Amino acid sequence: MDALERIKQQVTDNPIILYMKGTPDFPQCGFSARTVQAIKTCSVPFAYVNIYEDEEIYRALPKFANWPTFPQLYVKGELIGGCDITLDLHQSGELEKMLKEAVGEKKAA
């Protein structure tokens, strides 16, 4: 399976997946760190791929959704965006709603 097929499968198989530099516990860039922090405040499980551990994914991901930078957040198979978009959604309250819907939780009132 080539890298683009693996990305498509990962994005399809995981309701929330973050392609990032490093890991959630040890992000290796500030943008990845801020994105992880925003997701973690929503208290939902999410998958991640450390792009530094898979050079094929690192090279193919910008072509997959025509988005050149990292991190990249996908929810229910769709690219949400990178750090700035994720933080904007977090500030507006939309990120938590979107992520909880993706994992099938109802947002607490």
C-alpha positions as CSV (number, residue, x, y, z in Angstrom):
1,M,0.0,0.0,0.0
2,D,1.5,3.3,-1.0
3,A,1.6,6.3,1.3
4,L,-1.5,8.1,-0.1
5,E,-3.5,4.9,0.3
6,R,-2.3,4.6,3.9
7,I,-3.2,8.2,4.7
8,K,-6.7,7.6,3.2
9,Q,-7.1,4.5,5.3
10,Q,-5.9,6.3,8.5
11,V,-8.2,9.3,7.9
12,T,-11.1,6.9,7.2
13,D,-10.5,4.6,10.2
14,N,-10.0,7.3,12.8
15,P,-12.8,9.8,13.6
16,I,-10.1,12.3,14.7
17,I,-6.5,12.1,13.6
18,L,-3.7,14.6,13.9
19,Y,-0.6,14.5,11.7
20,M,2.0,16.2,13.7
21,K,5.7,16.7,14.4
22,G,6.4,14.5,17.4
23,T,3.8,12.9,19.7
24,P,1.1,14.3,21.9
25,D,3.3,13.8,25.0
26,F,6.4,15.1,23.2
27,P,5.5,17.5,20.4
28,Q,8.5,18.6,18.4
29,C,7.3,22.0,17.2
30,G,5.2,24.8,18.8
31,F,2.4,24.5,16.3
32,S,2.0,20.8,17.0
33,A,2.1,21.5,20.7
34,R,-0.6,24.2,20.6
35,T,-2.8,22.0,18.4
36,V,-2.5,19.0,20.7
37,Q,-3.3,21.2,23.7
38,A,-6.5,22.5,22.1
39,I,-7.6,19.0,21.3
40,K,-6.8,17.7,24.7
41,T,-8.9,20.3,26.4
42,C,-11.9,18.8,24.5
43,S,-11.4,15.5,26.4
44,V,-11.8,13.2,23.4
45,P,-9.7,10.3,22.2
46,F,-7.7,11.0,19.0
47,A,-5.2,9.2,16.9
48,Y,-2.0,10.8,15.7
49,V,0.8,10.1,13.3
50,N,4.3,11.4,14.0
51,I,5.4,12.5,10.6
52,Y,9.0,12.3,11.6
53,E,8.7,8.5,12.0
54,D,7.3,7.9,8.6
55,E,9.1,9.7,5.8
56,E,6.6,8.4,3.1
57,I,3.7,10.0,5.0
58,Y,5.7,13.1,5.6
59,R,6.3,13.5,1.8
60,A,2.8,12.4,0.7
61,L,0.5,14.2,3.2
62,P,0.8,17.7,1.7
63,K,-0.4,16.2,-1.6
64,F,-3.3,14.3,0.0
65,A,-5.3,17.4,0.8
66,N,-3.3,20.1,-0.9
67,W,-2.2,21.5,2.5
68,P,1.5,22.2,2.6
69,T,2.1,22.6,6.4
70,F,2.0,20.6,9.6
71,P,0.2,19.8,11.8
72,Q,-2.9,18.7,9.9
73,L,-6.1,17.8,11.8
74,Y,-8.7,15.6,10.2
75,V,-12.2,15.0,11.6
76,K,-14.5,12.4,10.1
77,G,-12.3,12.1,7.1
78,E,-12.1,15.8,6.3
79,L,-9.2,18.2,6.7
80,I,-10.0,20.8,9.3
81,G,-6.7,22.6,9.0
82,G,-3.6,23.4,10.8
83,C,-2.7,25.1,14.1
84,D,-4.3,28.5,13.4
85,I,-7.6,27.1,12.3
86,T,-7.7,24.6,15.1
87,L,-7.0,27.4,17.7
88,D,-9.7,29.6,16.1
89,L,-12.2,26.8,16.3
90,H,-11.2,26.1,19.9
91,Q,-11.6,29.8,21.0
92,S,-15.1,29.9,19.4
93,G,-16.2,26.6,21.1
94,E,-16.7,24.9,17.7
95,L,-13.7,22.5,18.1
96,E,-15.1,20.8,21.1
97,K,-18.6,20.4,19.5
98,M,-17.0,19.1,16.3
99,L,-14.7,16.6,18.1
100,K,-17.3,15.3,20.4
101,E,-19.8,14.8,17.5
102,A,-17.0,12.9,15.7
103,V,-16.6,10.4,18.5
104,G,-20.3,10.1,19.1
105,E,-20.6,12.0,22.4
106,K,-23.2,14.5,23.2
107,K,-21.9,17.9,24.4
108,A,-22.8,18.4,28.1
109,A,-25.1,21.4,28.6
